[in-house]
């Protein structure tokens, strides 16, 4: 009797252990995937990013576009020599005209000089500067007027003579060259010397007038 009871208890324990192992095996494997999940469409792969630009090739192409045209440069026509300038000592004590104020000839002189702008325009172009640069540093200068500042426009001190009907520019010595090149200064003096300004005066006069060289 005791032996049968012992065998029966062992069988029950074995069945219980088997049941526990079966349940654990089901939990680890999990439920089988459903048919709907297996048939779901697969998303297409993302497009590959564009390859980076070849920086060296781009720079080489830009260099070819900016390269100067090969060939023989055209000769630059030499300019005529500058007209002779009067001795600076003869103008050292001449009064400098006031560009503003009542009764001053300054506004009339400024307006007359404005009419010379088309002639002076050549002095600010590269061909014009290259042409007159062949004269070297030929422009007449005031004492200290040759010191380059490399900023701002040049200033010339016009020497004017009037006969009562018009003023004549005798010279235009450089008072401050600013950032102007020798070509610009030579060209400006060539255009200004001997120029006639339609400014009437009461009698024969001599005066000086500051003029800023601008394009």
C-alpha positions as semicolon CSV with decimal commas, in nm:
position;residue;x (nm);y (nm);z (nm)
1;X;0,000;0,000;0,000
2;X;0,273;0,236;0,092
3;X;0,467;0,148;-0,219
4;X;0,172;0,220;-0,448
5;X;0,113;0,556;-0,282
6;X;0,479;0,647;-0,331
7;X;0,468;0,557;-0,700
8;X;0,147;0,754;-0,751
9;X;0,298;1,065;-0,586
10;X;0,608;1,039;-0,804
11;X;0,394;1,020;-1,118
12;X;0,199;1,330;-1,015
13;X;0,521;1,524;-0,955
14;X;0,660;1,415;-1,292
15;X;0,343;1,531;-1,468
16;X;0,359;1,868;-1,293
17;X;0,722;1,922;-1,391
18;X;0,645;1,827;-1,749
19;X;0,356;2,071;-1,762
20;X;0,573;2,355;-1,629
21;X;0,845;2,287;-1,888
22;X;0,589;2,278;-2,169
23;X;0,444;2,616;-2,068
24;X;0,790;2,774;-2,047
25;X;0,877;2,644;-2,393
26;X;0,566;2,812;-2,534
27;X;0,655;3,147;-2,369
28;X;1,006;3,148;-2,516
29;X;0,903;3,066;-2,870
30;X;0,604;3,305;-2,870
31;X;0,303;3,290;-3,094
32;X;0,351;3,220;-3,461
33;X;0,350;3,530;-3,681
34;X;0,017;3,603;-3,843
35;X;-0,036;3,579;-4,216
36;X;-0,122;3,952;-4,241
37;X;0,209;4,052;-4,084
38;X;0,400;3,821;-4,317
39;X;0,227;3,968;-4,624
40;X;0,283;4,341;-4,526
41;X;0,460;4,542;-4,809
42;X;0,827;4,614;-4,757
43;X;0,917;4,990;-4,759
44;X;1,153;5,088;-5,046
45;X;1,508;5,186;-4,941
46;X;1,590;5,555;-4,899
47;X;1,767;5,718;-5,200
48;X;2,140;5,757;-5,167
49;X;2,264;6,112;-5,106
50;X;2,424;6,291;-5,399
51;X;2,802;6,268;-5,409
52;X;2,982;6,583;-5,287
53;X;3,088;6,835;-5,550
54;X;3,444;6,818;-5,672
55;X;3,583;7,141;-5,530
56;X;3,906;7,116;-5,724
57;X;3,726;7,072;-6,055
58;X;3,503;7,371;-5,978
59;X;3,801;7,590;-5,894
60;X;3,981;7,484;-6,210
61;X;3,676;7,574;-6,422
62;X;3,647;7,917;-6,256
63;X;4,018;7,980;-6,311
64;X;3,977;7,910;-6,682
65;X;3,687;8,152;-6,705
66;X;3,882;8,428;-6,528
67;X;4,207;8,368;-6,713
68;X;4,319;8,658;-6,936
69;X;4,282;8,616;-7,306
70;X;4,607;8,499;-7,456
71;X;4,749;8,707;-7,734
72;X;4,966;9,004;-7,812
73;X;4,847;9,314;-7,620
74;X;4,764;9,615;-7,829
75;X;5,023;9,892;-7,804
76;X;4,918;10,190;-7,594
77;X;4,938;10,518;-7,780
78;X;5,180;10,752;-7,602
79;X;5,028;11,079;-7,479
80;X;5,155;11,420;-7,582
81;X;5,401;11,585;-7,342
82;X;5,255;11,798;-7,067
83;X;5,243;12,172;-7,135
84;X;5,515;12,360;-6,949
85;X;5,429;12,474;-6,598
86;X;5,510;12,823;-6,471
87;X;5,769;12,863;-6,196
88;X;5,593;12,781;-5,867
89;X;5,753;13,079;-5,692
90;X;5,548;13,318;-5,905
91;X;5,225;13,181;-5,755
92;X;5,330;13,127;-5,396
93;X;5,180;13,455;-5,275
94;X;4,866;13,455;-5,491
95;X;4,540;13,450;-5,295
96;X;4,341;13,126;-5,278
97;X;3,979;13,190;-5,374
98;X;3,701;13,098;-5,133
99;X;3,480;12,828;-5,290
100;X;3,174;12,957;-5,098
101;X;3,036;13,284;-4,971
102;X;2,863;13,592;-5,116
103;X;3,065;13,786;-5,370
104;X;3,308;13,499;-5,420
105;X;3,394;13,362;-5,762
106;X;3,409;13,015;-5,613
107;X;3,058;12,897;-5,715
108;X;3,106;13,023;-6,073
109;X;3,447;12,855;-6,097
110;X;3,304;12,529;-5,960
111;X;3,022;12,537;-6,218
112;X;3,268;12,605;-6,500
113;X;3,495;12,321;-6,387
114;X;3,194;12,089;-6,391
115;X;3,183;12,130;-6,769
116;X;3,531;11,976;-6,791
117;X;3,411;11,647;-6,638
118;X;3,370;11,470;-6,976
119;X;3,731;11,553;-7,066
120;X;3,864;11,443;-6,726
121;X;3,670;11,115;-6,736
122;X;3,951;10,950;-6,937
123;X;4,192;11,008;-6,647
124;X;4,001;10,762;-6,426
125;X;3,985;10,474;-6,674
126;X;4,246;10,200;-6,691
127;X;4,340;10,273;-7,055
128;X;4,374;10,644;-6,977
129;X;4,588;10,582;-6,670
130;X;4,807;10,335;-6,859
131;X;4,854;10,582;-7,142
132;X;4,958;10,877;-6,926
133;X;5,161;10,659;-6,690
134;X;5,422;10,646;-6,967
135;X;5,517;11,002;-6,871
136;X;5,634;10,884;-6,530
137;X;5,597;11,128;-6,242
138;X;5,571;11,436;-6,465
139;X;5,287;11,620;-6,287
140;X;5,386;11,943;-6,113
141;X;5,341;11,939;-5,737
142;X;5,318;12,174;-5,445
143;X;5,581;12,131;-5,174
144;X;5,494;11,799;-5,006
145;X;5,229;11,717;-5,265
146;X;5,412;11,404;-5,378
147;X;5,362;11,212;-5,053
148;X;5,109;10,931;-5,123
149;X;4,831;10,882;-4,867
150;X;4,671;10,591;-5,054
151;X;4,324;10,708;-4,949
152;X;4,078;10,963;-5,083
153;X;4,086;11,167;-5,404
154;X;4,368;11,390;-5,519
155;X;4,352;11,768;-5,468
156;X;4,509;12,015;-5,710
157;X;4,556;12,387;-5,656
158;X;4,456;12,556;-5,982
159;X;4,649;12,863;-6,092
160;X;4,397;13,088;-6,267
161;X;4,446;13,403;-6,474
162;X;4,151;13,615;-6,589
163;X;4,125;13,892;-6,849
164;X;3,779;14,006;-6,742
165;X;3,590;13,772;-6,978
166;X;3,721;13,430;-6,887
167;X;3,965;13,247;-6,663
168;X;4,250;13,036;-6,796
169;X;4,396;12,745;-6,601
170;X;4,771;12,810;-6,611
171;X;4,865;12,508;-6,398
172;X;4,717;12,251;-6,160
173;X;4,995;12,147;-5,919
174;X;4,918;11,855;-5,692
175;X;4,856;11,959;-5,333
176;X;4,758;11,610;-5,211
177;X;4,772;11,307;-5,436
178;X;4,556;11,080;-5,219
179;X;4,519;10,741;-5,387
180;X;4,562;10,877;-5,741
181;X;4,815;10,715;-5,971
182;X;5,078;10,900;-6,173
183;X;4,871;10,827;-6,482
184;X;4,566;11,001;-6,334
185;X;4,766;11,305;-6,219
186;X;4,949;11,343;-6,551
187;X;4,623;11,308;-6,743
188;X;4,439;11,560;-6,523
189;X;4,711;11,822;-6,562
190;X;4,720;11,767;-6,937
191;X;4,345;11,831;-6,954
192;X;4,342;12,123;-6,712
193;X;4,642;12,327;-6,830
194;X;4,525;12,585;-7,078
195;X;4,154;12,512;-7,018
196;X;3,922;12,812;-7,051
197;X;3,656;12,875;-6,788
198;X;3,365;13,097;-6,879
199;X;3,387;13,312;-6,565
200;X;3,375;13,690;-6,604
201;X;3,568;13,917;-6,370
202;X;3,570;14,293;-6,325
203;X;3,932;14,318;-6,434
204;X;4,243;14,113;-6,490
205;X;4,295;13,885;-6,192
206;X;4,518;13,607;-6,069
207;X;4,395;13,358;-5,813
208;X;4,432;13,000;-5,697
209;X;4,151;12,755;-5,643
210;X;4,144;12,409;-5,481
211;X;3,988;12,142;-5,696
212;X;3,919;11,778;-5,600
213;X;3,980;11,523;-5,874
214;X;3,686;11,284;-5,886
215;X;3,551;11,060;-6,164
